[in-house]
Amino acid sequence: MPKSYDYRPRLSIDLPEDLFNKLNDLLGEWRIKNHLYRKITEDLVKAMEKMDATQRRFFIVSILSGEVEAEQYIKSIKDANSATEKFKKVDT
């Protein structure tokens, strides 16, 4: 591999056409899919790094089975951020 080659890993997923079209419609002209997927992946990795192997397996299965939905995930992040802010105010 030549030194000038800048390797950047890629993530490619297959989506049903209707889901792909809905996402494009919702995001409009923003052209942010790359940034959005990167942030989602970073958050997922951060969350799973805090888990042991068994917890990760249960977490992944609950996502894939539909037991955990995006709305629950977003709410848990907001709740955690809110609790952190409250703690900072009490701690100072």
C-alpha positions as CSV (number, residue, x, y, z in Angstrom):
1,M,0.0,0.0,0.0
2,P,1.6,3.3,-1.0
3,K,2.2,5.9,1.7
4,S,0.0,8.4,-0.1
5,Y,-3.0,6.1,0.4
6,D,-5.3,7.5,3.1
7,Y,-7.3,4.5,4.4
8,R,-10.7,5.5,5.8
9,P,-12.9,2.6,6.9
10,R,-16.4,2.7,5.6
11,L,-19.7,1.3,6.9
12,S,-22.1,0.1,4.2
13,I,-25.7,-1.1,5.0
14,D,-28.5,-2.4,2.9
15,L,-31.8,-0.7,3.4
16,P,-35.2,-1.3,1.8
17,E,-35.8,1.3,-0.8
18,D,-38.9,2.8,1.0
19,L,-36.9,3.2,4.2
20,F,-34.0,4.8,2.3
21,N,-36.5,7.2,0.6
22,K,-38.2,8.1,3.9
23,L,-34.8,8.9,5.5
24,N,-33.8,11.1,2.5
25,D,-37.2,12.9,2.7
26,L,-36.8,13.5,6.5
27,L,-33.2,14.8,6.2
28,G,-34.0,16.9,3.1
29,E,-31.1,18.8,1.6
30,W,-29.0,18.7,4.8
31,R,-26.5,16.1,3.4
32,I,-25.6,15.0,6.9
33,K,-26.1,11.2,6.7
34,N,-22.4,10.5,7.1
35,H,-22.2,12.7,10.2
36,L,-25.4,11.3,11.6
37,Y,-24.3,7.7,11.2
38,R,-20.9,8.5,12.7
39,K,-22.5,10.1,15.8
40,I,-24.9,7.2,16.2
41,T,-22.0,4.7,15.9
42,E,-19.9,6.7,18.5
43,D,-22.8,6.7,21.0
44,L,-23.4,3.0,20.5
45,V,-19.7,2.2,21.0
46,K,-19.6,4.4,24.2
47,A,-22.6,2.7,25.6
48,M,-21.4,-0.8,24.9
49,E,-17.9,0.0,26.2
50,K,-19.5,0.4,29.7
51,M,-21.0,-3.1,29.5
52,D,-19.6,-6.5,30.1
53,A,-19.9,-9.2,27.3
54,T,-23.3,-10.5,28.7
55,Q,-24.8,-7.1,28.9
56,R,-23.7,-6.3,25.4
57,R,-25.3,-9.5,24.1
58,F,-28.6,-8.6,25.9
59,F,-28.4,-5.0,24.6
60,I,-27.8,-6.1,21.0
61,V,-30.6,-8.7,21.1
62,S,-33.0,-6.2,22.6
63,I,-32.3,-3.7,19.8
64,L,-32.5,-6.4,17.0
65,S,-35.7,-7.8,18.5
66,G,-37.4,-4.4,18.7
67,E,-37.6,-4.4,22.5
68,V,-35.5,-1.1,22.6
69,E,-36.6,1.6,20.1
70,A,-34.9,4.8,19.2
71,E,-37.4,6.9,21.2
72,Q,-36.4,5.0,24.4
73,Y,-32.7,5.4,23.5
74,I,-33.1,9.2,23.0
75,K,-35.1,9.5,26.2
76,S,-32.4,7.7,28.2
77,I,-29.7,10.0,26.9
78,K,-31.8,13.1,27.7
79,D,-32.5,11.8,31.2
80,A,-28.8,11.0,31.8
81,N,-27.8,14.5,30.5
82,S,-30.4,16.1,32.7
83,A,-29.2,14.2,35.8
84,T,-25.6,15.2,35.0
85,E,-26.6,18.9,34.8
86,K,-28.6,18.7,38.1
87,F,-25.6,17.0,39.8
88,K,-23.3,19.7,38.6
89,K,-25.5,22.4,40.0
90,V,-25.7,20.6,43.4
91,D,-22.0,19.9,43.5
92,T,-21.0,23.5,43.0
